[in-house]
């Protein structure tokens, strides 16, 4: 079976952190440090 081409699993996009320190990515919520609340971060 041939090897598939390399997979780049890294994606960087801007995301707004909610007041509860969560970001949303593809229908999932992830927590971030509270000092980033209400800011735009690169995920």
C-alpha positions in Angstrom: 0.0 0.0 0.0 1.5 3.4 -1.0 2.1 6.0 1.7 -0.2 9.0 1.6 1.2 12.5 1.1 2.3 14.3 4.4 -0.5 15.7 6.5 -0.2 19.3 7.8 -2.4 19.2 10.9 -1.6 22.8 11.9 -4.1 25.6 11.2 -3.7 29.2 12.6 -6.8 31.5 12.6 -7.9 34.5 14.6 -10.5 33.7 17.2 -12.4 35.9 19.7 -12.2 34.7 23.3 -15.6 34.9 25.1 -16.0 36.5 28.5 -16.0 32.9 29.9 -12.6 32.2 28.4 -13.8 29.9 25.6 -13.0 29.9 21.9 -15.1 28.0 19.3 -13.6 25.8 16.7 -15.6 23.5 14.4 -18.5 23.1 16.7 -16.3 22.6 19.7 -15.5 24.9 22.6 -12.0 25.1 24.1 -10.9 26.9 27.2 -8.0 29.4 27.2 -6.2 31.2 30.0 -8.5 33.8 31.7 -6.1 36.7 30.9 -7.2 36.4 27.2 -10.9 36.9 27.9 -12.6 39.3 25.5 -9.6 39.4 23.2 -8.8 38.2 19.7 -6.1 35.5 19.7 -4.5 33.3 17.1 -5.5 29.7 17.4 
